[in-house]
């Protein structure tokens, strides 16, 4: 069946460091891939998405590229800020547009 | 459109009481989803509607949980005879689905945090 695996957290970085949060998936067909972010005490927000192989999603300095050959959708940012501290969820959308979620990765950015 | 609205934001209830939550989706969205999230975990699917029809319900969902979307607009989620294990954040999301619609992902509400004491 479909599944999403994310790197375990927490991930702790200093401000302005480079960020990578790994995400790999298992799916039949050609799912869409998403990154959602959840700030403390808030609901989930769509951060970025990619709908087909080699697509790059980007938003707020974050990027992720849909890699079909490695079944990955790693999240990257060149220079993180304290305000990026949150939980990040990788997800895929199956053929019926149901979301399959990773377990989430908590990101802590220290000043 | 102000996005997906959920009410209330917080609810504290005594064990054994019934609670009802409301979700108002984005008006043009035809799909509405309910999820439950506990601390440190990802969202757990509960159920979803397409228009007024409830198309899927999680096998993990107890009979104490029921959801409705009577006119294909807002939805309610009721939990009867609450238990301490029901304490969680209940999230609602909506999306636009159709043969020709693109997969834009879900829009989530801010959630209702339930505490059963």
Interface residues (C-beta under 8 A of the other chain):
Chain A: X32 X34 X36 X42 X43 X44 X45 X46 X49 X51 X89 X93 X97 X98 X99 X101 X102 X103 X104 X106
Chain B: X6 X31 X40 X41 X42 X43 X45 X48 X56 X91 X93 X95 X97 X102 X103 X104 X105 X106 X107 X108 X109 X110 X111
